[in-house]
Amino acid sequence: MTNEVLKQCLNLCEENDFPTALNVFNENFNSVFAFDAISAEHKDSFLFIVIKQLRSLHDEDFNSVLSCLSALRIFSRDPLNGDHLFKDETLQLLLDIFKRNDADCSVETMTNEVLKQCLNLCEENDFPTALNVFNENFNSVFAFDAISAEHKDSFLFIVIKQLRSLHDEDFNSVLSCLSALRIFSRDPLNGDHLFKDETLQLLLDIFKRNDADCSVEVLKCFCNLAHFTDQMPPLLCNKQLLDELVAFYRNDNIHSLRFFSTQLLLFISTKDIDSRKYLRDDINAHVSCLQSMISLLFPNTMTVSPQELQQVNNEIIPDDKGRLIAHLLKLLYNLIFEHSVDDDSVFFISFASLCGYLLRTKFQSEVITDSVHSSVFSTLAVVPCKYVINLLNESSNPDDEFLGYSKSISLIILKNLNRQIAIRDTYLTILFASAASICRGCRPIRKYLRNEIIPPRRDVHTTPQSGNQLRHRIISLFTDCDNQLKEMASEFLFVLCKENVQRLLKYTGYGNAAGMLVTRGLGLSSRADGVYSDDSDSDTEPYITNKDKFNVVTGRVEEPRPNPFDSMTEEQRIHETTQLLNVLDRLDRGSAALQPMTLDEEGKPISMMDHLRKQVHNAPSNHSDSDSN
């Protein structure tokens, strides 16, 4: 890499073919980091042309602008080019392009120039200006790949040193330093500096001064750091800090303090088991979460009874409160999902009532409403099913009433199921788990969803998974490649069938349900975990009429197939039967890893040979096909 390529670029510029010159330069110099062998005269000449061209076209042609910026990025690797690149007019040109918010151009522009300018200002002892320049230009930057690690480390070290020297003196300077540290904390590679005990202790000391703006900036730093670490630093898990964070989200009137203290506690409770146990068992943080949500919804009320939470809310809640409530619900999930709840009946009754209230509440935007609803359903999945009846509120409106209760929660579950099955994201698995838990403990919801999703079968000639209705789409998930999703989908439908295997098979067919039944060890028997009403007959006339033709494997009525033995002589039948038995016997004797199996009447797997020896002439025992809602 001598001067030939650069000479070729200069010649192309003389011929007014600047785009080709740029392409040649960028293609040949993209991986070049040493410029010692290249003529300084040629470098300066081409760099001058690039800057001049960029100034003339930066508001016109996006592709040409991006090519010029790529060339400047390459030139910026050479420290000897600073005389050109650090001129005020060149820096201002780059900043103007950066402010246009073109993502590709911004990445090329936000290289090292602004950070170099900040370092130069620090050398001139103009640290306040350096901070302002950095914060203004990097405030919306979240990717630091294009920035020199050496420059980042140098400026970060200066910021921490300055903060340590003035954090008890100048409020504005402290806040500017914290803003810079918040920006640096977005880069996981800066953890070696920010996770040092002395740096964390410095931030904690500032946090304890109880200045709201500074505390918010410190909390943002901690949240960013916690996001990028697998193991929380001990200083962020000390009991005094946890107590202060709980006090913030419970009592503080400043929304940002409540929000970021909740977010930090969410990270800590997710990643540190001891902190989670302390929050739950020692300071009852789960109760504080509940009280905080109630105070957000009822700001002028000291206490709210479960009966009041079961009322209809016609007020639209602001989105900022909705975001905080969604975070509090996630924190609450962390605190209750693995702990004993035998002595928390009062808490869970109030919490289930609050969940029902939140599901019936509208927020300013649909996005926040969906976020709160998803957090509610996620948390309800770990609430004991005996408390979920408190979700419901009584209703006397004939259009809204079902079994004496409002249908609103059931309709919300149906709406979410239809939408999430179409989207197919990870939340669908959680929604199925939550819906199954709700239906297990709440008869009105289970009965309504059963009527809507799997009403008594009338179309008995098509397979259960064929169709576009909700039940067809749920049954089709029984054989999905996502194990957790198919397990939760089948669990949900199993609960709708009151955990009765024969009823489930009538709606799904054994071919679809076999995986779930074997996993649960049910086979053809039932072991219900929920408390359900007595069975009653709900078989339709088409099903009763075609019951003898119903194929339990495919889940539909099939016309009788011709018996291959009808066209055989007695000797041929005996021969085929003997051949089959010989094949089964060889399988049974030849390999313990591969044996023909079947299920006995209790649903337990047994050897096919044993089954044939005992019941070759016996018909399967009759099971009741009665059904109820």
C-alpha positions in Angstrom: 0.0 0.0 0.0 2.3 2.8 -1.3 1.1 5.9 -3.1 -0.3 4.3 -6.3 -3.9 3.8 -5.2 -4.0 7.3 -3.7 -2.5 8.8 -6.9 -5.2 6.9 -8.9 -7.8 8.5 -6.6 -6.3 12.0 -7.2 -6.3 11.4 -10.9 -9.9 10.4 -10.9 -10.7 13.6 -9.0 -9.0 15.7 -11.6 -11.2 14.0 -14.2 -14.2 15.0 -12.1 -15.0 11.4 -11.3 -15.1 11.9 -7.6 -17.6 9.0 -6.8 -15.3 6.4 -8.4 -12.3 7.9 -6.5 -14.2 7.5 -3.2 -15.1 3.9 -4.0 -11.5 3.0 -4.9 -10.2 4.7 -1.8 -12.7 3.1 0.6 -12.3 -0.3 -0.9 -8.5 -0.4 -0.8 -8.0 1.5 2.5 -10.8 0.1 4.6 -8.5 -2.3 6.5 -5.5 0.1 6.6 -4.5 1.4 10.0 -0.9 2.5 9.4 -0.2 5.4 7.0 3.5 5.8 7.4 4.4 4.7 3.9 1.9 7.0 2.2 3.0 10.5 1.1 1.7 13.2 3.4 1.2 15.4 0.4 -1.1 12.9 -1.3 -3.0 12.3 2.0 -3.6 16.0 2.6 -4.6 16.6 -1.0 -7.2 13.9 -1.0 -8.5 14.6 2.5 -8.9 18.3 1.5 -10.9 17.2 -1.6 -13.1 14.9 0.5 -14.0 17.6 3.1 -14.7 20.1 0.3 -17.0 17.6 -1.5 -18.8 16.7 1.7 -19.4 20.4 2.4 -20.9 20.9 -1.0 -23.2 17.9 -1.0 -24.1 16.9 2.5 -27.7 18.1 2.2 -28.3 16.4 -1.2 -27.0 12.9 -1.9 -27.2 10.3 0.9 -24.9 7.7 -0.7 -22.2 10.3 -1.5 -22.4 11.6 2.0 -22.0 8.1 3.4 -19.0 7.4 1.2 -17.3 10.7 2.2 -17.9 9.9 5.9 -16.4 6.4 5.4 -13.3 8.1 3.9 -13.0 10.5 6.8 -13.4 7.6 9.2 -10.4 5.9 7.6 -8.4 9.2 7.7 -9.2 9.6 11.4 -7.1 6.6 12.2 -4.0 8.6 11.4 -3.1 11.0 14.2 -1.2 13.2 11.8 -4.5 14.2 10.1 -5.8 16.0 13.2 -4.8 19.4 11.8 -7.5 19.0 9.2 -10.1 17.0 11.1 -10.0 19.1 14.2 -10.7 22.4 12.5 -13.8 24.0 13.9 -15.5 24.2 10.5 -14.9 20.4 9.9 -16.2 19.4 13.3 -19.2 21.6 12.9 -19.9 20.0 9.5 -19.8 16.5 11.0 -22.0 17.6 13.9 -24.6 19.0 11.5 -24.7 15.7 9.6 -25.0 13.8 12.9 -28.0 15.9 13.9 -29.9 14.9 10.8 -30.6 11.6 12.5 -29.6 9.4 9.5 -28.5 6.3 11.4 -25.8 5.2 8.9 -24.3 8.7 8.6 -24.4 9.2 12.4 -22.5 6.0 13.0 -19.8 7.1 10.6 -19.7 10.6 12.0 -19.7 9.7 15.7 -16.3 8.2 15.7 -13.5 9.8 17.7 -13.8 13.4 16.7 -16.1 14.7 19.4 -14.4 12.6 22.1 -11.0 14.0 20.9 -12.4 17.5 21.2 -13.5 16.7 24.8 -10.1 15.4 25.7 -8.4 18.5 24.2 -10.8 20.7 26.3 -9.8 18.7 29.4 -6.1 19.3 28.6 -7.0 23.0 28.4 -8.6 22.7 31.9 -12.0 23.5 30.4 -13.7 20.5 31.9 -17.3 22.0 32.2 -17.3 22.7 28.4 -15.9 19.2 27.7 -18.8 17.7 29.7 -21.4 19.8 28.0 -20.0 18.8 24.5 -20.0 15.1 25.4 -23.4 15.1 27.0 -25.0 17.0 24.2 -23.5 14.9 21.4 -23.7 11.4 23.1 -27.0 11.7 24.9 -28.8 9.6 22.3 -25.9 7.2 21.5 -26.3 3.6 22.6 -23.7 1.9 20.4 -20.0 2.6 21.1 -18.3 0.2 18.6 -17.0 2.9 16.4 -15.3 4.8 19.2 -11.7 4.2 20.2 -11.5 2.3 23.5 -8.4 4.3 24.4 -10.4 7.6 24.1 -13.4 6.2 26.0 -11.2 5.0 28.9 -9.3 8.3 29.0 -12.4 10.5 29.2 -14.2 8.1 31.6 -11.2 8.2 33.9 -11.2 12.0 33.9 -15.0 12.2 34.6 -14.7 9.8 37.6 -11.7 11.7 38.9 -13.5 15.1 38.6 -16.6 13.7 40.2 -14.6 12.5 43.2 -13.0 15.9 43.7 -16.2 18.0 43.5 -19.2 15.8 44.4 -19.8 17.7 47.7 -19.4 21.2 46.2 -21.0 22.0 42.8 -24.4 20.6 42.1 -24.5 21.4 38.4 -21.1 19.9 37.8 -22.0 16.8 39.8 -25.1 16.4 37.7 -23.2 16.8 34.4 -20.7 14.2 35.6 -23.4 11.7 36.5 -25.1 12.3 33.1 -21.8 11.4 31.4 -21.4 8.3 33.6 -25.0 7.3 32.7 -24.0 7.5 29.0 -20.9 5.5 29.5 -22.8 2.9 31.5 -24.7 1.9 28.3 -21.5 0.3 27.0 -20.9 -3.1 28.7 -17.2 -2.7 28.0 -17.0 0.1 30.5 -17.9 -2.2 33.4 -14.3 -2.7 34.5 -14.2 1.0 35.4 -17.7 1.5 36.7 -17.9 -1.7 38.7 -14.9 -0.9 40.8 -15.9 -0.7 44.4 -14.6 2.8 44.9 -16.6 4.0 41.9 -19.8 2.3 43.1 -19.2 3.6 46.6 -18.8 7.2 45.2 -22.2 6.8 43.4 -23.8 5.4 46.5 -22.6 8.4 48.6 -24.1 10.8 46.1 -27.3 8.7 46.1 -27.6 9.0 49.9 -27.5 12.8 49.7 -31.2 12.6 48.8 -31.0 15.1 45.9 -33.7 14.0 43.5 -32.0 14.8 40.2 -28.7 13.3 41.2 -30.4 10.2 42.7 -32.2 9.6 39.4 -29.0 9.8 37.4 -27.3 7.4 39.9 -30.2 5.0 39.6 -30.1 5.1 35.8 -26.3 4.2 36.0 -27.0 1.3 38.3 -29.9 0.0 36.1 -27.6 0.1 33.0 -24.8 -1.7 34.9 -27.2 -4.3 36.3 -28.5 -5.0 32.8 -25.1 -6.0 31.5 -23.9 -8.2 34.4 -24.8 -11.7 35.3 -23.9 -11.3 39.0 -24.8 -8.2 41.0 -22.0 -6.5 42.8 -22.2 -6.8 46.6 -22.5 -3.1 47.1 -25.7 -3.0 45.1 -27.2 -5.8 47.2 -26.6 -4.4 50.7 -29.6 -4.3 52.9 -29.5 -0.5 53.5 -29.7 0.2 49.8 -32.6 -2.3 49.4 -34.5 -0.6 52.2 -34.1 2.8 50.6 -35.2 1.6 47.2 -38.3 0.0 48.7 -39.0 3.3 50.5 -38.7 5.2 47.2 -41.2 3.2 45.2 -43.6 3.0 48.2 -43.6 6.6 49.4 -41.8 9.0 47.0 -43.9 11.5 45.1 -41.3 11.9 42.3 -42.3 9.5 39.5 -38.8 9.1 38.1 -37.4 8.0 41.5 -40.2 5.5 41.9 -39.8 4.2 38.4 -36.0 3.7 38.4 -35.9 2.4 42.0 -38.4 -0.2 40.9 -36.4 -1.1 37.8 -33.2 -1.5 39.8 -35.0 -3.7 42.4 -36.3 -5.8 39.5 -32.8 -6.4 38.2 -31.5 -7.2 41.7 -34.3 -9.5 42.6 -33.8 -11.4 39.3 -30.1 -11.9 39.7 -29.4 -12.2 43.4 -31.2 -14.9 45.4 -30.3 -13.6 48.8 -31.6 -10.1 48.0 -34.8 -11.6 46.7 -35.2 -13.6 49.9 -34.5 -10.5 52.1 -37.0 -8.4 50.1 -39.7 -11.0 50.5 -39.2 -12.4 54.0 -37.6 -9.6 56.0 -39.2 -6.3 54.7 -42.3 -7.6 53.0 -41.5 -5.8 49.7 -44.3 -7.7 48.0 -46.8 -6.0 50.3 -45.2 -2.7 49.5 -45.5 -3.4 45.8 -49.2 -3.9 46.2 -49.7 -0.8 48.3 -47.7 1.2 45.8 -49.9 0.1 42.9 -53.0 0.9 44.9 -51.7 4.4 45.8 -51.0 5.0 42.1 -54.6 4.1 41.2 -56.3 5.6 44.2 -54.0 8.6 45.2 -56.4 10.2 47.6 -57.3 7.0 49.5 -55.4 5.6 52.4 -56.8 2.0 52.2 -58.8 0.2 49.6 -60.8 -3.0 50.2 -61.0 -5.9 47.8 -64.7 -5.0 47.3 -63.8 -1.5 46.0 -61.2 -3.0 43.7 -63.9 -5.2 42.1 -65.8 -2.1 40.9 -65.7 -1.0 37.3 -63.2 1.8 36.5 -64.1 4.2 33.8 -61.1 6.5 34.3 -58.3 6.4 31.8 -54.9 6.1 33.6 -51.9 8.1 32.3 -49.2 6.0 30.6 -46.4 7.0 33.0 -48.4 5.3 35.8 -49.0 2.3 33.6 -45.3 1.8 32.9 -44.6 2.0 36.6 -47.4 -0.5 37.4 -46.1 -2.9 34.8 -42.6 -2.8 36.4 -44.1 -3.3 39.9 -46.0 -6.3 38.7 -42.8 -7.8 37.3 -41.0 -7.2 40.6 -43.9 -8.7 42.4 -43.6 -11.9 40.3 -40.0 -12.2 41.3 -40.9 -11.9 45.0 -43.7 -14.5 45.1 -43.1 -17.1 42.5 -40.9 -19.4 44.6 -42.1 -18.8 48.2 -44.7 -20.4 50.4 -48.0 -18.6 50.5 -49.9 -20.4 53.3 -50.0 -17.3 55.5 -50.6 -14.7 52.8 -54.3 -15.2 52.1 -55.1 -11.5 52.8 -52.4 -10.4 50.4 -53.4 -12.7 47.6 -57.1 -11.8 47.9 -56.2 -8.1 47.6 -53.8 -8.8 44.8 -56.2 -10.9 42.8 -58.8 -8.2 43.2 -56.2 -5.6 42.0 -55.4 -7.7 39.0 -59.0 -7.8 38.0 -59.2 -4.0 38.4 -56.2 -3.6 36.2 -57.6 -5.8 33.5 -60.8 -3.8 33.4 -58.8 -0.5 33.4 -57.8 1.4 30.2 -54.6 3.4 29.9 -53.8 6.2 27.6 -52.2 4.1 24.9 -52.9 0.6 23.6 -49.3 -0.3 24.0 -49.2 0.5 27.7 -52.6 -1.3 28.2 -51.1 -4.4 26.5 -48.0 -4.1 28.6 -49.9 -4.0 31.9 -52.2 -6.8 30.9 -49.3 -9.1 29.9 -47.6 -8.3 33.3 -50.9 -9.1 35.1 -51.3 -12.5 33.3 -47.6 -13.4 33.9 -48.0 -12.7 37.7 -51.4 -14.5 37.9 -49.6 -17.7 36.6 -47.9 -18.0 40.1 -50.9 -17.0 42.2 -52.6 -20.0 44.0 -55.7 -20.8 42.0 -58.0 -20.7 45.0 -57.6 -16.9 45.1 -58.3 -16.1 41.4 -62.1 -16.1 41.9 -61.4 -12.6 43.3 -60.6 -11.4 39.8 -64.3 -11.2 39.0 -66.8 -8.5 39.8 -70.5 -9.1 40.1 -72.8 -7.9 37.3 -76.5 -7.5 36.9 -76.3 -6.3 33.3 -77.8 -9.1 31.1 -75.4 -8.3 28.3 -72.4 -8.6 30.5 -73.4 -11.2 33.0 -72.5 -14.9 33.1 -73.3 -17.0 36.2 -73.8 -13.8 38.2 -70.4 -12.3 37.3 -69.1 -9.9 34.6 -67.8 -11.5 31.4 -65.1 -8.7 31.1 -62.1 -10.8 32.3 -63.2 -13.8 30.1 -63.5 -11.5 27.1 -60.0 -10.1 27.7 -58.5 -13.6 27.9 -60.2 -14.5 24.6 -58.9 -11.3 23.0 -55.4 -11.9 24.1 -55.4 -15.6 23.0 -56.6 -14.7 19.5 -54.0 -12.0 19.1 -51.1 -13.8 20.6 -51.7 -17.0 18.6 -51.5 -14.8 15.5 -48.3 -13.2 16.7 -46.7 -16.4 18.2 -44.2 -14.8 20.5 -42.9 -16.1 23.9 -45.7 -14.4 25.8 -48.2 -16.9 24.3 -46.7 -19.7 26.5 -47.1 -17.5 29.6 -50.7 -16.6 28.6 -51.7 -20.3 28.3 -50.1 -21.1 31.7 -51.9 -18.1 33.3 -55.3 -18.9 31.6 -55.0 -22.6 32.8 -54.4 -21.5 36.4 -57.3 -19.0 36.3 -59.7 -21.6 34.9 -58.6 -24.2 37.4 -59.7 -21.9 40.3 -62.5 -19.9 38.7 -65.5 -21.8 37.5 -67.3 -18.9 35.7 -64.3 -18.1 33.6 -63.6 -21.7 32.8 -67.2 -22.4 31.8 -67.4 -19.3 29.7 -64.2 -20.0 27.9 -65.1 -23.6 27.4 -68.4 -22.6 25.7 -66.6 -20.2 23.5 -63.5 -22.3 22.6 -64.7 -25.9 22.7 -68.5 -26.0 22.5 -70.2 -29.4 22.2 -69.0 -31.0 18.9 -71.3 -30.9 15.9 -68.8 -31.2 13.1 -67.5 -34.7 13.8 -66.2 -35.5 10.2 -63.2 -33.1 10.2 -60.0 -33.5 12.2 -59.8 -31.3 15.3 -56.9 -29.2 14.1 -58.4 -28.4 10.7 -60.0 -24.9 10.6 -59.5 -21.3 11.5 -61.5 -21.0 14.8 -59.7 -20.5 18.0 -60.0 -24.2 19.1 -58.5 -25.4 15.8 -55.5 -23.1 16.2 -55.0 -24.1 19.8 -55.2 -27.8 19.0 -52.7 -27.3 16.1 -50.2 -26.1 18.7 -50.3 -29.5 20.5 -47.8 -30.8 17.9 -45.7 -27.6 17.7 -41.9 -27.8 17.8 -41.8 -25.5 20.8 -42.0 -27.9 23.7 -43.1 -25.4 26.3 -45.7 -23.8 24.0 -47.3 -27.2 23.1 -47.3 -28.3 26.8 -49.0 -25.1 28.0 -51.5 -25.1 25.1 -52.6 -28.7 25.8 -52.6 -28.0 29.6 -55.1 -25.1 29.0 -57.4 -27.2 26.9 -57.1 -30.1 29.4 -58.3 -27.8 32.1 -61.2 -26.6 30.0 -62.2 -30.2 29.8 -62.1 -30.4 33.6 -58.9 -32.5 33.4 -61.0 -35.5 32.0 -58.9 -37.5 29.5 -61.9 -39.0 27.7 -63.5 -35.6 27.2 -60.2 -34.1 26.0 -59.8 -36.9 23.4 -63.3 -36.3 22.1 -62.2 -32.8 21.2 -58.6 -33.3 20.2 -58.1 -36.9 19.2 -55.4 -39.1 20.8 -52.9 -38.3 18.1 -52.8 -34.6 19.1 -53.0 -35.2 22.9 -50.7 -38.2 23.2 -47.6 -36.2 24.0 -49.2 -34.3 26.8 -50.9 -37.4 28.3 -47.6 -39.4 28.2 -45.7 -36.5 29.7 -48.2 -36.3 32.6 -48.4 -40.1 32.9 -52.1 -40.0 32.4 -52.7 -42.4 29.5 -56.4 -43.0 29.5 -57.1 -42.1 33.1 -57.7 -38.7 34.7 -56.1 -37.1 37.7 -57.7 -33.7 38.2 -55.8 -31.0 40.2 -58.7 -28.5 40.2 -62.1 -28.7 41.9 -64.8 -29.1 39.3 -68.5 -29.6 39.3 -70.2 -33.0 38.7 -70.4 -34.3 35.1 -73.5 -33.9 33.0 -74.2 -35.0 29.5 -73.6 -32.4 26.7 -73.0 -34.7 23.7 -74.6 -33.4 20.5 -76.9 -35.5 18.3 -74.3 -35.8 15.5 -71.7 -37.1 18.0 -74.2 -39.6 19.6 -75.4 -40.8 16.2 -71.8 -41.4 15.0 -70.3 -42.5 18.2 -69.6 -46.0 17.1 -67.7 -44.7 14.1 -65.6 -42.2 16.1 -61.9 -42.7 15.7 -60.3 -41.7 19.0 -56.9 -41.4 17.4 -57.8 -38.9 14.7 -60.6 -37.3 16.6 -63.2 -37.6 13.9 -65.8 -40.0 12.5 -64.4 -42.2 9.7 -66.3 -44.5 7.4 -65.6 -48.2 8.1 -62.7 -49.6 6.1 -63.0 -52.9 4.4 -61.7 -55.8 6.6 -58.7 -57.3 4.8 -59.5 -60.7 6.5 -62.9 -60.9 4.7 -61.2 -61.8 1.4 -58.9 -64.4 3.1 -59.4 -68.0 3.7 -59.2 -69.3 7.2 -55.7 -70.7 6.5 -54.5 -67.3 5.3 -55.9 -65.5 8.4 -54.1 -67.9 10.6 -50.9 -67.5 8.6 -51.0 -63.6 8.8 -51.8 -63.7 12.5 -48.9 -66.0 13.2 -46.6 -63.8 11.1 -47.6 -60.8 13.2 -47.1 -62.5 16.5 -43.7 -63.8 15.3 -42.6 -60.2 14.4 -43.8 -58.9 17.8 -42.1 -61.7 19.6 -38.7 -61.1 17.9 -39.0 -57.4 18.8 -39.8 -58.3 22.4 -36.9 -60.7 22.7 -34.3 -59.0 20.5 -33.9 -55.6 22.0 -34.7 -54.1 25.4 -34.4 -50.6 23.9 -37.1 -51.2 21.3 -40.2 -53.0 22.4 -43.8 -52.8 21.1 -45.9 -51.1 23.9 -49.5 -50.2 24.6 -51.5 -48.7 27.4 -53.7 -50.7 29.8 -57.0 -49.6 31.1 -55.4 -47.5 33.8 -53.3 -45.6 31.2 -50.0 -47.3 32.2 -47.6 -48.5 29.4 -47.3 -52.3 29.2 -45.7 -54.7 26.8 -47.7 -55.4 23.7 -47.1 -59.1 24.1 -48.4 -59.2 27.6 -51.4 -57.2 26.5 -52.1 -59.6 23.7 -51.7 -62.7 25.9 -54.2 -61.3 28.4 -56.8 -59.5 26.3 -56.6 -60.7 22.7 -60.3 -61.5 22.7 -61.5 -58.7 25.1 -63.0 -55.4 23.9 -61.8 -52.2 25.6 -63.7 -51.1 28.6 -66.4 -48.5 28.1 -65.7 -45.0 29.3 -68.4 -42.4 30.0 -68.5 -39.8 27.3 -70.7 -37.5 29.3 -69.6 -33.9 29.3 -70.6 -30.8 31.2 -69.8 -27.1 31.1 
